[in-house]
C-alpha cells in the first residue's frame, strides 16, 4: 500500500473512532438526562473524560453540570444530595489543583449553611458546628472577601454551638485546629474568645475532676 494511502486510511480510522466515542458520549448523556439521573450522567461523562483528549473543554462542561446538579438538589430542598454533589465537585477541583468558581462557592455556602441549620433545628448542636467548620474550610481562602467573611462567621457560630452543647473544650480544640490549618491566626477572631473558651474548658475539667 502506498504511504499516502496508508496515511489517509489511518486518518479516516481516527475520525471514525472519534465520531464513535462522541456518539456514545452524547447518547449516554441524553438518555440519562431524560431519566433525571444527573449523578449517573456526570459519572458517564467522567468515564469518557480521559478518552476525549481532543476536547479541551470537557473538564469545564462536567464541572458546570456538577454545579447544576448541586444547585438543583439545593433548590429542591434535598440537602443531603446537594452535599453529595458539592463533595463531588470539590473532589474534581482538588484533583486538578483548582479553586472553585464563584458560582459554586455561593452554592456551597448555602448548602453547608442549610445543613448546619437543619442539625441545629434538631438540637444536634455539635453536628451543626461540624457543618459550619466544613463551610469554613471551603471558603476561608477564597479570593472574594465576602466569602471569606462568611467562612469566619460560620466558624465563630460553630464555636458558640459547641459551648451551648456543653463542649467548651471541643470548641477550644477547633480554634487550635483552625490555626494549624491556616498556619496562623484565624481572621477576625478576638483573642478574648479563645481566652473565654480556655477558661470555660478549664472550669469544666476542674468540675469533672472534682466529681470523680
C-alpha positions in Angstrom: 0.0 0.0 0.0 1.3 3.4 -0.9 2.4 5.6 2.1 -0.1 8.4 1.1 -3.0 5.9 1.0 -2.0 4.4 4.3 -1.9 7.8 5.9 -5.4 8.5 4.6 -6.8 5.3 5.9 -5.2 6.0 9.3 -6.7 9.4 9.4 -10.1 8.1 8.4 -9.9 5.4 11.1 -9.1 8.1 13.7 -12.1 10.2 12.6 -14.4 7.2 12.8 -13.1 6.4 16.3 -13.6 10.0 17.4 -17.1 10.1 15.9 -18.0 6.8 17.6 -16.8 8.0 21.0 -18.6 11.3 20.7 -21.8 9.5 19.6 -21.6 7.2 22.6 -20.9 10.1 24.9 -23.8 12.2 23.7 -26.2 9.3 23.6 -25.4 8.3 27.1 -25.9 11.9 28.3 -29.2 12.3 26.6 -30.6 9.1 27.9 -29.5 9.7 31.5 -30.7 13.3 31.4 -34.1 12.2 30.2 -34.3 9.9 33.2 -33.3 12.7 35.5 -30.3 10.7 36.7 -27.9 13.7 36.9 -25.4 11.9 39.1 -25.2 9.0 36.7 -25.0 11.4 33.8 -21.9 13.0 35.4 -20.3 9.7 36.1 -20.9 8.7 32.5 -19.2 11.9 31.3 -16.3 11.3 33.7 -15.9 7.7 32.4 -15.1 9.1 28.9 -13.3 12.2 30.1 -9.8 10.6 29.9 -10.5 9.3 26.4 -11.8 12.5 24.9 -8.4 14.2 24.8 -9.3 16.1 21.7 -11.9 18.2 23.6 -10.2 20.8 25.8 -13.5 22.0 27.2 -14.6 18.6 28.6 -13.5 19.3 32.2 -15.3 22.6 32.3 -18.5 21.1 30.9 -18.5 18.4 33.6 -17.8 20.9 36.3 -20.7 23.1 35.1 -23.0 20.0 35.1 -21.9 19.1 38.6 -22.6 22.7 39.8 -26.1 22.5 38.2 -26.6 19.2 40.0 -25.8 20.7 43.3 -27.9 23.7 42.7 -30.9 21.7 41.6 -30.8 19.5 44.6 -30.4 22.5 46.9 -33.4 24.3 45.3 -35.5 21.2 45.7 -34.6 21.1 49.4 -32.7 17.8 49.1 -29.8 18.9 51.3 -28.1 15.5 51.6 -28.0 15.2 47.8 -26.7 18.8 47.5 -23.9 17.9 49.9 -23.1 14.9 47.9 -22.9 16.9 44.7 -20.7 19.5 46.4 -18.4 16.8 47.6 -18.1 15.5 44.1 -17.5 19.0 42.7 -14.8 19.7 45.2 -13.1 16.4 44.6 -12.9 17.1 40.9 -11.3 20.6 41.5 -9.0 19.2 44.2 -7.7 16.6 41.8 -6.7 19.3 39.3 -5.4 21.7 41.9 -8.0 24.3 41.0 -10.2 26.7 43.1 -14.0 26.7 42.8 -15.5 29.4 40.6 -17.7 32.0 42.4 -21.0 30.4 41.4 -20.0 27.1 43.0 -18.8 28.9 46.1 -22.2 30.6 46.5 -24.0 27.2 46.2 -21.5 25.6 48.7 -22.1 28.4 51.2 -25.8 28.0 51.1 -25.6 24.2 51.1 -23.4 24.0 54.2 -25.4 26.7 56.0 -28.7 24.9 55.4 -27.1 21.6 56.5 -26.0 23.3 59.8 -29.4 24.9 60.3 -31.1 21.6 59.9 -28.9 20.0 62.5 -29.5 22.9 64.8 -33.3 22.6 64.5 -33.0 19.0 65.6 -31.0 20.0 68.6 -27.8 18.4 67.3 -25.6 21.4 68.0 -22.2 19.8 67.7 -23.1 18.3 64.3 -24.4 21.7 63.2 -21.0 23.1 64.3 -19.3 20.4 62.1 -21.1 21.8 59.1 -20.1 25.3 60.0 -16.5 24.0 60.1 -17.0 22.5 56.6 -18.1 25.8 55.3 -15.1 27.5 57.0 -12.6 25.1 55.3 -14.4 25.5 51.9 -14.3 29.3 51.8 -11.8 30.8 54.2 -9.1 31.1 51.5 -11.5 32.2 48.7 -10.3 35.3 46.8 -13.7 37.0 47.4 -13.7 38.9 50.8 -17.4 38.4 51.2 -16.9 34.6 51.0 -14.0 34.7 53.5 -16.2 36.7 55.9 -19.0 34.2 55.6 -16.5 31.4 56.4 -15.2 33.1 59.5 -18.7 33.9 60.7 -19.7 30.3 60.3 -16.6 29.2 62.3 -17.5 31.6 65.2 -21.0 30.4 65.2 -19.8 26.8 65.4 -17.7 27.7 68.5 -20.8 29.1 70.1 -22.8 26.0 69.2 -20.3 23.7 70.8 -20.3 25.8 74.0 -24.1 25.6 74.1 -23.8 21.8 73.6 -21.7 21.7 76.8 -18.4 21.1 75.0 -16.2 24.2 75.5 -13.1 22.0 75.3 -14.1 20.8 71.9 -14.6 24.4 70.8 -11.2 25.3 72.1 -9.6 22.4 70.2 -11.3 23.7 67.0 -9.5 27.0 67.4 -6.2 25.1 67.6 -7.3 23.1 64.6 -8.1 26.2 62.6 -4.9 27.9 63.4 -2.9 24.8 62.4 -4.7 24.6 59.1 -4.3 28.3 58.3 -0.7 28.4 59.5 -1.5 31.4 61.7 -4.3 33.2 63.4 -8.0 32.9 62.5 -9.0 36.1 60.8 -11.2 38.4 62.9 -11.1 36.0 65.9 -11.0 38.2 69.0 -8.3 36.8 71.4 -10.9 37.2 74.2 -13.0 34.4 72.5 -10.1 31.9 72.8 -9.4 33.1 76.3 -13.0 32.6 77.3 -13.1 29.1 75.8 -9.9 28.2 77.6 -11.4 29.4 80.9 -14.7 27.5 80.3 -12.8 24.4 79.4 -10.6 24.6 82.5 -13.6 25.1 84.7 -15.4 22.1 83.1 -12.3 19.9 83.6 -12.0 21.1 87.2 -15.6 20.3 88.0 -15.4 16.9 86.2 -12.3 16.1 88.2 -14.0 17.1 91.5 -17.0 14.9 90.7 -14.7 11.9 90.2 
